[in-house]
Amino acid sequence: MKLVHQDFSRPIFEEKDNFVELIIESPECLGAYISELAEQCKGQEGRYVLSDKEKEVDLAKNVEIIFDIFSLEINEKRILNKLYSEMNELAKSEEFFVKTQEVILGIQKYLLDLEYADYILTFEQEIELPALFKAAGLRHEEIEENYFERIIRYVKIVVSILHIRVLVFVNLRSYLTDEQIQELMEEALRQQIYVVLVENSQKNCIEGGKRYIIDKDMCEIL
């Protein structure tokens, strides 16, 4: 994949890059470029272009931008909705079809038994499995002990459930050690995703990455 911006003379990252540090030293420019990317991640127009094998792809569906690592939620609504959708497809697959029908018939029989008790009832004959998952409170178990473990888990979930291919972290290096950053980049490599670390100042170089600097005079240093 490749991510470019009209203002930059070089790609922010391209196929051969494991991850990139995009350092924008001007606070005003940093805010403007991050704001523009955030809007495009919501589906708005902008000057960033994401492509795969020279074919432009939907940036909003493939890029996740993370501002606050302390409020990452593995059970947020969009993740659970996608999880329920995928589990619904799995429940209807050849492997689970018979079991699914048995469960649905069991629920319908139970509802009919309730009706015979004392009530006059009606209900939909076709039970929506996503609604059943939601009613059961189905969600990812939260087992992480610290915020770094939550970051790693969040990365795995947005890749597997939302099929995100590019993660953009803003000022992440202000909160993680060099060793933690290295571990996170290794996890990203295992997940086969691209990571952009957007920072406002230079820190120690991390092995395996590319550094792209936009200084206060908007001069590019690679």
Disulfide bonds with the S-S distance in Angstrom:
none
